Amino acid sequence: MSGNIELLSATLAKARSEDRAALVAYLPAGFPTVDGGIEAVKAVIAGGADVVEVGLPHSDPVLDGAIIQTADDIALRGGVKIADVLRTVREAHEATGAPVLVMTYWNPIDRYGVERFATELAAAGGAGCILPDLPVQESALWREHADKHGLATVFVVAPSSKDERLATITAAGSGFVYAASLMGVTGTRESVGHEARELVGRTRTTTELPVCVGLGVSNAVQAKEVAGFADGVIVGSAFVKLLLDAPDLPAGLAAVRALAGELADGVRRS
């Protein structure tokens, strides 16, 4: 069975045809529970997210800040497994028709088996993987199986990436390019910063792939700002914080759906 890279590309192209940025939401699998996490993904899509990244919880998430680390810890203590991550992808995609990717560090895939993971992700209807810590020069095996199964391989670029390095990364990637708006870890911030705009501009000189910006976006004003120069706006910690702070799951689901609506409005007002 083939994965949904074409659906991902079509979704991003549709947003561009509507003269807006796409809204990309991130939520970790297994948080607050496996079932609750699936409902949360459905909620952000119902609120207006175009694409969802489902995080594979990891004990040492080098890109993630305290909010997502807390959620990952809750999921891991709850016993979340890769099978639960794949179930989250499957049920969210089947219920909504939206493209769903997995964001994961490399070690879990390596231990699970590269071919096995790619095969099962495609069978679940996944659109691809975002791999923040997999060096491009060590990615050939993954990309071989991803291409075979119709999965996108999304790499992360940062303001520190030199132009030559950007070209190497974007040539190897597919689906879209994840542009980290600043140096540091995920989390909500008061401003996204000028570095993001400059990074998007430099990245676009190396590729025709859409460039989506993440790290720091948490409200409609910031979403509008980023949508003015990027193809997609990625929001994660703001959604996770709402679930962490909610008194119960129904309240959390209502909150993330409402925020998705506000952010979706933001990316449409650019």
C-alpha positions as CSV (number, residue, x, y, z in Angstrom):
1,M,0.0,0.0,0.0
2,S,1.2,3.5,-0.9
3,G,1.5,6.3,1.5
4,N,0.0,9.8,1.1
5,I,2.8,12.0,0.0
6,E,0.6,13.1,-3.0
7,L,-2.2,14.1,-0.6
8,L,0.3,16.2,1.4
9,S,1.6,17.9,-1.8
10,A,-2.0,18.5,-3.0
11,T,-3.1,20.0,0.3
12,L,-0.1,22.4,0.4
13,A,-0.7,23.3,-3.2
14,K,-4.4,24.0,-2.5
15,A,-3.5,26.4,0.3
16,R,-1.2,28.2,-2.1
17,S,-3.9,28.4,-4.7
18,E,-6.1,30.1,-2.2
19,D,-3.3,32.6,-1.6
20,R,-2.7,31.6,2.0
21,A,-0.4,29.5,4.1
22,A,-1.3,26.0,5.3
23,L,-1.8,25.4,9.0
24,V,0.2,22.5,10.2
25,A,-0.6,21.2,13.8
26,Y,1.6,19.0,16.0
27,L,0.3,16.7,18.7
28,P,2.1,13.8,20.4
29,A,0.6,10.4,20.2
30,G,-0.6,8.8,23.5
31,F,-1.2,12.2,25.1
32,P,-3.2,12.5,27.3
33,T,-4.0,8.9,26.5
34,V,-3.9,7.1,23.1
35,D,-7.7,7.5,22.6
36,G,-7.5,11.1,23.8
37,G,-4.6,11.9,21.5
38,I,-6.6,10.6,18.5
39,E,-9.5,12.8,19.4
40,A,-7.2,15.8,19.8
41,V,-5.9,15.3,16.3
42,K,-9.4,15.1,15.0
43,A,-10.2,18.3,16.9
44,V,-7.4,20.4,15.4
45,I,-8.4,19.2,11.9
46,A,-12.0,20.1,12.6
47,G,-10.9,23.5,13.8
48,G,-9.1,24.2,10.6
49,A,-5.6,22.5,10.5
50,D,-4.7,21.4,7.0
51,V,-1.9,19.0,8.0
52,V,-1.1,17.2,11.3
53,E,2.2,16.0,12.6
54,V,1.8,13.2,15.1
55,G,4.8,13.1,17.5
56,L,6.3,9.8,18.4
57,P,7.1,10.3,22.1
58,H,10.8,10.0,23.0
59,S,12.7,10.1,26.3
60,D,15.3,12.5,25.0
61,P,13.6,14.9,22.6
62,V,16.4,17.2,21.6
63,L,14.3,19.6,19.6
64,D,11.3,19.8,22.0
65,G,10.9,22.3,24.8
66,A,9.4,21.7,28.3
67,I,5.8,21.6,27.3
68,I,6.2,18.8,24.7
69,Q,8.7,17.0,27.0
70,T,6.0,17.0,29.7
71,A,3.4,15.5,27.3
72,D,5.9,12.9,26.0
73,D,6.7,11.9,29.6
74,I,2.9,11.4,30.3
75,A,2.6,9.3,27.1
76,L,5.6,7.2,27.8
77,R,4.5,6.6,31.4
78,G,1.2,5.6,30.0
79,G,2.9,2.9,27.9
80,V,2.6,4.3,24.4
81,K,4.1,2.1,21.7
82,I,4.9,2.6,18.0
83,A,1.7,0.6,17.3
84,D,-0.2,3.3,19.1
85,V,1.4,6.0,17.0
86,L,0.5,4.2,13.8
87,R,-3.0,3.7,15.1
88,T,-3.3,7.4,15.8
89,V,-2.2,8.1,12.2
90,R,-4.6,5.6,10.8
91,E,-7.7,6.6,12.7
92,A,-7.1,10.4,12.3
93,H,-6.6,10.1,8.6
94,E,-9.5,7.7,8.1
95,A,-11.8,10.1,10.1
96,T,-10.8,13.3,8.4
97,G,-9.1,12.6,5.1
98,A,-6.3,15.0,6.1
99,P,-2.6,14.2,5.5
100,V,-1.0,13.0,8.7
101,L,2.8,12.7,9.2
102,V,4.9,11.3,12.0
103,M,7.5,13.5,13.6
104,T,10.1,11.3,15.2
105,Y,13.7,11.0,16.2
106,W,15.7,8.4,14.3
107,N,16.5,5.9,17.1
108,P,12.9,4.5,17.4
109,I,12.7,3.9,13.7
110,D,16.2,2.3,13.6
111,R,15.3,0.0,16.5
112,Y,11.9,-0.9,15.0
113,G,13.2,-1.6,11.6
114,V,13.4,1.0,8.7
115,E,11.5,-1.1,6.2
116,R,9.0,-2.3,8.7
117,F,8.2,1.2,9.9
118,A,7.9,2.6,6.4
119,T,5.6,-0.2,5.3
120,E,3.4,0.1,8.4
121,L,3.2,3.9,8.2
122,A,2.1,3.7,4.5
123,A,-0.4,1.0,5.4
124,A,-1.8,3.3,8.1
125,G,-2.4,6.1,5.5
126,G,0.6,8.2,6.7
127,A,1.9,11.0,4.5
128,G,5.5,10.8,5.6
129,C,8.0,11.5,8.4
130,I,9.7,14.6,9.8
131,L,13.1,13.5,11.0
132,P,14.8,16.3,12.9
133,D,18.0,14.4,14.0
134,L,18.7,12.2,11.0
135,P,21.7,13.6,9.1
136,V,21.0,13.8,5.4
137,Q,24.3,12.0,4.6
138,E,23.0,9.0,6.6
139,S,19.4,9.0,5.3
140,A,19.8,7.0,2.1
141,L,18.2,3.8,3.6
142,W,15.2,5.6,5.0
143,R,14.7,7.6,1.8
144,E,14.8,4.4,-0.3
145,H,12.0,2.9,1.7
146,A,10.1,6.1,2.0
147,D,10.1,6.6,-1.8
148,K,9.1,3.0,-2.3
149,H,6.1,3.4,-0.1
150,G,5.0,6.9,-1.1
151,L,6.1,8.7,2.0
152,A,7.5,12.2,2.3
153,T,10.9,12.8,4.0
154,V,10.9,16.2,5.7
155,F,14.2,17.5,7.0
156,V,14.7,20.5,9.3
157,V,16.7,23.5,8.4
158,A,17.8,26.2,10.9
159,P,19.0,29.8,10.7
160,S,22.6,28.5,11.3
161,S,22.4,26.4,8.1
162,K,24.8,27.6,5.5
163,D,23.6,28.0,1.9
164,E,25.5,25.0,0.7
165,R,24.1,22.9,3.5
166,L,20.6,24.1,2.8
167,A,20.9,23.0,-0.8
168,T,22.1,19.5,0.3
169,I,19.2,19.2,2.7
170,T,16.5,20.4,0.4
171,A,17.7,18.2,-2.5
172,A,17.3,15.1,-0.3
173,G,13.9,16.1,1.2
174,S,10.4,15.7,-0.1
175,G,6.9,16.9,0.9
176,F,8.0,20.2,2.4
177,V,10.9,21.8,4.3
178,Y,10.6,22.4,8.0
179,A,12.2,25.7,8.7
180,A,13.0,26.2,12.4
181,S,12.3,29.9,13.1
182,L,15.1,30.3,15.5
183,M,17.9,28.5,17.3
184,G,16.6,26.6,20.3
185,V,13.8,24.2,21.2
186,T,10.0,24.2,20.6
187,G,7.8,26.4,22.8
188,T,5.6,29.4,22.7
189,R,7.2,32.8,22.3
190,E,6.2,36.5,22.2
191,S,7.7,36.9,18.7
192,V,8.9,34.7,15.9
193,G,11.8,36.8,14.9
194,H,13.3,38.1,11.7
195,E,15.5,35.1,11.3
196,A,12.6,33.0,10.1
197,R,11.9,35.3,7.1
198,E,15.5,35.3,6.1
199,L,15.7,31.5,6.4
200,V,12.7,31.0,4.2
201,G,14.1,33.3,1.6
202,R,17.4,31.5,1.5
203,T,15.7,28.1,1.5
204,R,13.5,29.0,-1.4
205,T,16.6,29.7,-3.6
206,T,17.5,26.0,-3.3
207,T,14.2,24.2,-3.8
208,E,10.6,24.3,-5.2
209,L,9.3,22.5,-2.1
210,P,7.0,24.4,0.2
211,V,8.7,25.9,3.2
212,C,6.8,25.6,6.5
213,V,7.9,27.5,9.6
214,G,7.8,26.2,13.1
215,L,9.1,26.9,16.7
216,G,7.5,29.7,18.5
217,V,4.1,30.3,16.8
218,S,1.3,30.2,19.3
219,N,-1.4,32.7,18.3
220,A,-3.3,34.2,15.3
221,V,-1.2,37.3,15.2
222,Q,2.0,35.3,14.9
223,A,0.4,32.9,12.4
224,K,-0.6,35.9,10.2
225,E,3.0,37.2,10.4
226,V,4.6,33.9,9.4
227,A,1.9,33.3,6.7
228,G,3.1,36.5,5.1
229,F,6.3,34.9,4.0
230,A,6.1,31.1,4.5
231,D,4.0,28.3,2.7
232,G,3.0,26.8,6.0
233,V,2.7,27.7,9.7
234,I,3.5,24.9,12.2
235,V,2.1,25.1,15.7
236,G,2.6,22.5,18.4
237,S,3.4,23.6,22.0
238,A,0.4,26.0,22.1
239,F,-2.0,23.0,21.4
240,V,-0.2,20.8,23.9
241,K,-0.3,23.4,26.6
242,L,-4.1,23.7,26.3
243,L,-4.4,20.0,26.8
244,L,-2.1,20.1,29.8
245,D,-4.0,22.9,31.4
246,A,-7.5,21.7,30.7
247,P,-9.5,20.3,33.7
248,D,-10.7,17.3,31.6
249,L,-10.4,15.9,28.0
250,P,-13.6,17.5,26.7
251,A,-12.5,20.9,27.8
252,G,-9.1,20.3,26.2
253,L,-10.6,19.2,22.9
254,A,-12.8,22.2,22.8
255,A,-9.8,24.5,23.5
256,V,-7.5,23.0,20.8
257,R,-10.3,23.1,18.3
258,A,-11.0,26.8,19.1
259,L,-7.2,27.6,18.8
260,A,-7.0,25.8,15.5
261,G,-9.9,28.0,14.3
262,E,-8.2,31.2,15.4
263,L,-4.9,30.1,13.7
264,A,-6.7,29.0,10.5
265,D,-8.2,32.5,10.4
266,G,-4.7,34.0,11.0
267,V,-3.1,32.2,8.0
268,R,-6.0,33.4,5.8
269,R,-5.5,37.0,6.7
270,S,-2.0,37.3,5.3
